[in-house]
Amino acid sequence: MTKHISILGAGIMGLSCAYSLQRQNENHRISLYDPAALAAKNASWMAGGMLAPYSEIEHMDMAWVEAGLHGIEIWKAAPLDCGFHQNGSLFIAHPEDRHALERFAAFLPDNMASAQISPSMVEPALPDKFKSGLFLPPEAHIEPRRAIAALIDAVKNDITIHQQAATPEQLDADIIIDCRGMSGDETLRGVKGEIAIVRNPEFSLSRPLRLMHPRYPLYIIPRPDHVFMIGATIIESDEGNHVSLRSSMELMSALYSLHPSFGEAEILELSTGIRPSYPDNLPRIKVQKNVISANGLFRHGFLLGPVMAEAITDYIHGQTNTYWNLLTHGQATNKTDNQRAA
Ligand SMILES: Cc1cc2nc3c(=O)[nH]c(=O)nc-3n(C[C@H](O)[C@H](O)[C@H](O)COP(=O)(O)OP(=O)(O)OC[C@H]3O[C@@H](n4cnc5c(N)ncnc54)[C@H](O)[C@@H]3O)c2cc1C
């Protein structure tokens, strides 16, 4: 049945919901609210775009890793110009820090047991000093800003975009999907992430690289034209839209320790984003009457946002979804709830 659906927030969560609903061809009347002009410079705009469930295995159990693998499949199947590549992630460490690699390897499931490799076999530009690494082939990455532009482009003719803030109480719609990020739920906390974007024509990478460093862990994600995104700090704070001198020095010195050619790299951007996070750092779908909230995506908005959007779409259409119980943390799981919303 055709419904009027209002979505609050045009980050990756809100846009994924709009896209998922539109793809069902149910002729819903969809309104999207965000006070910022699109594309909004929100947490999603600052993201690295790693689709890396095994890399996050220290922070989430296998059920979430499997949901993340499904997220990769959703991006892979979507006809969007989002810079999708599925060619794995590489973990390396300086020889003196190799215990960090060994510690991380202990978390990996048996089917990733052959992950140990010589890093320069996978990424030839890496110096020989990196003797051991871990390679996780199923992982993927996209370009978040390109993906956001592609999502906006895909939905803009079928939905009404309101450049204004709204709350669920103000709106009269059959269903309201609340994806307001940090503004969406007072139980959320902010986790600040600072990034740098640099250009270095002397260096090449084909896949995200994580440098395991005891004090300054770093990831570096290749973008076209020898541009690299470097990230990201993890600071318990929802304040400040500037990158601190200390953080920029830590990011840059870890980068320089990776390859000396970064000494001459051009700095294109230094930015921050605030990750909306629940206390357990896991996202949640909550349902209260006609309001569905999807929030707390922490470090996993691009990995799990599309999985959440698909689950919400199924819920609205009264269909069961494999990940519903996981994503709601066991709330609103029974068929009666599904049917009530349908
Ligand atoms: C530095 C950094 C790197 C990251 N890297 C990755 C990564 O590699 N892979 C990954 O999967 N995730 C990554 N993340 C996490 C990911 O970016 C977040 O989980 C995700 O962006 C959260 O998306 P969101 O849509 O919930 O929130 P947001 O992107 O913050 O969007 C919320 C939107 O709601 C709008 N809004 C606020 N109030 C209202 C209102 N009253 N009415 C309407 N709209 C409102 C805001 O303007 C905003 O546009 C990273 C995050 C950071 C900061």
The ligand as an SDF file (V2000), in Angstrom:
LIG
                    3D

 53 58  0  0  0  0  0  0  0  0999 V2000
   36.5680   10.2500   10.1930 C   0  0  0  0  0  0  0  0  0  0  0  0
   35.5130    9.2040    9.9890 C   0  0  0  0  0  0  0  0  0  0  0  0
   35.7930    8.0860    9.2130 C   0  0  0  0  0  0  0  0  0  0  0  0
   34.8150    7.1000    9.0220 C   0  0  0  0  0  0  0  0  0  0  0  0
   35.1030    6.0320    8.2110 N   0  0  0  0  0  0  0  0  0  0  0  0
   34.1500    5.0860    7.9860 C   0  0  0  0  0  0  0  0  0  0  0  0
   34.4110    4.0010    7.1120 C   0  0  0  0  0  0  0  0  0  0  0  0
   35.5050    3.8930    6.5470 O   0  0  0  0  0  0  0  0  0  0  0  0
   33.4270    3.0740    6.9110 N   0  0  0  0  0  0  0  0  0  0  0  0
   32.1980    3.1740    7.5150 C   0  0  0  0  0  0  0  0  0  0  0  0
   31.3500    2.3070    7.2920 O   0  0  0  0  0  0  0  0  0  0  0  0
   31.9280    4.2160    8.3480 N   0  0  0  0  0  0  0  0  0  0  0  0
   32.8700    5.1590    8.5980 C   0  0  0  0  0  0  0  0  0  0  0  0
   32.6120    6.2020    9.4370 N   0  0  0  0  0  0  0  0  0  0  0  0
   31.3310    6.2340   10.1480 C   0  0  0  0  0  0  0  0  0  0  0  0
   30.2470    6.8630    9.3270 C   0  0  0  0  0  0  0  0  0  0  0  0
   30.7140    8.0310    8.7180 O   0  0  0  0  0  0  0  0  0  0  0  0
   29.0570    7.1750   10.2420 C   0  0  0  0  0  0  0  0  0  0  0  0
   28.6730    6.0050   10.9110 O   0  0  0  0  0  0  0  0  0  0  0  0
   27.8870    7.6690    9.4010 C   0  0  0  0  0  0  0  0  0  0  0  0
   28.2880    8.7670    8.6300 O   0  0  0  0  0  0  0  0  0  0  0  0
   26.6930    8.0510   10.2360 C   0  0  0  0  0  0  0  0  0  0  0  0
   25.6980    8.3990    9.2980 O   0  0  0  0  0  0  0  0  0  0  0  0
   24.3350    9.0480    9.7120 P   0  0  0  0  0  0  0  0  0  0  0  0
   23.5440    9.2050    8.4660 O   0  0  0  0  0  0  0  0  0  0  0  0
   23.7430    8.2930   10.8450 O   0  0  0  0  0  0  0  0  0  0  0  0
   24.7300   10.4840   10.3340 O   0  0  0  0  0  0  0  0  0  0  0  0
   25.2330   11.8190    9.5830 P   0  0  0  0  0  0  0  0  0  0  0  0
   26.0900   11.5160    8.4130 O   0  0  0  0  0  0  0  0  0  0  0  0
   25.8110   12.6930   10.6400 O   0  0  0  0  0  0  0  0  0  0  0  0
   23.8960   12.4850    9.0290 O   0  0  0  0  0  0  0  0  0  0  0  0
   22.9100   12.9850    9.9010 C   0  0  0  0  0  0  0  0  0  0  0  0
   22.1810   14.0980    9.1550 C   0  0  0  0  0  0  0  0  0  0  0  0
   21.0490   14.4990    9.9340 O   0  0  0  0  0  0  0  0  0  0  0  0
   20.8710   15.8830    9.7310 C   0  0  0  0  0  0  0  0  0  0  0  0
   20.0360   16.4380   10.7960 N   0  0  0  0  0  0  0  0  0  0  0  0
   20.4000   16.8090   12.0460 C   0  0  0  0  0  0  0  0  0  0  0  0
   19.3300   17.3120   12.7040 N   0  0  0  0  0  0  0  0  0  0  0  0
   18.2780   17.2450   11.8500 C   0  0  0  0  0  0  0  0  0  0  0  0
   16.9040   17.6070   11.9560 C   0  0  0  0  0  0  0  0  0  0  0  0
   16.3900   18.1120   13.0780 N   0  0  0  0  0  0  0  0  0  0  0  0
   16.1090   17.4060   10.8850 N   0  0  0  0  0  0  0  0  0  0  0  0
   16.5990   16.8590    9.7470 C   0  0  0  0  0  0  0  0  0  0  0  0
   17.8940   16.4990    9.5980 N   0  0  0  0  0  0  0  0  0  0  0  0
   18.7130   16.6880   10.6420 C   0  0  0  0  0  0  0  0  0  0  0  0
   22.2960   16.4330    9.7280 C   0  0  0  0  0  0  0  0  0  0  0  0
   22.3420   17.7080    9.0820 O   0  0  0  0  0  0  0  0  0  0  0  0
   23.0290   15.3520    8.9420 C   0  0  0  0  0  0  0  0  0  0  0  0
   23.1060   15.6720    7.5680 O   0  0  0  0  0  0  0  0  0  0  0  0
   33.5480    7.2220    9.6370 C   0  0  0  0  0  0  0  0  0  0  0  0
   33.2640    8.3530   10.4010 C   0  0  0  0  0  0  0  0  0  0  0  0
   34.2250    9.3410   10.5680 C   0  0  0  0  0  0  0  0  0  0  0  0
   33.8880   10.5680   11.3750 C   0  0  0  0  0  0  0  0  0  0  0  0
  1  2  1  0
  2  3  1  0
  2 52  2  0
  3  4  2  0
  4  5  1  0
  4 50  1  0
  5  6  2  0
  6  7  1  0
  6 13  1  0
  7  8  2  0
  7  9  1  0
  9 10  1  0
 10 11  2  0
 10 12  1  0
 12 13  2  0
 13 14  1  0
 14 15  1  0
 14 50  1  0
 15 16  1  0
 16 17  1  0
 16 18  1  0
 18 19  1  0
 18 20  1  0
 20 21  1  0
 20 22  1  0
 22 23  1  0
 23 24  1  0
 24 25  2  0
 24 26  1  0
 24 27  1  0
 27 28  1  0
 28 29  2  0
 28 30  1  0
 28 31  1  0
 31 32  1  0
 32 33  1  0
 33 34  1  0
 33 48  1  0
 34 35  1  0
 35 36  1  0
 35 46  1  0
 36 37  1  0
 36 45  1  0
 37 38  2  0
 38 39  1  0
 39 40  1  0
 39 45  2  0
 40 41  1  0
 40 42  2  0
 42 43  1  0
 43 44  2  0
 44 45  1  0
 46 47  1  0
 46 48  1  0
 48 49  1  0
 50 51  2  0
 51 52  1  0
 52 53  1  0
M  END
$$$$
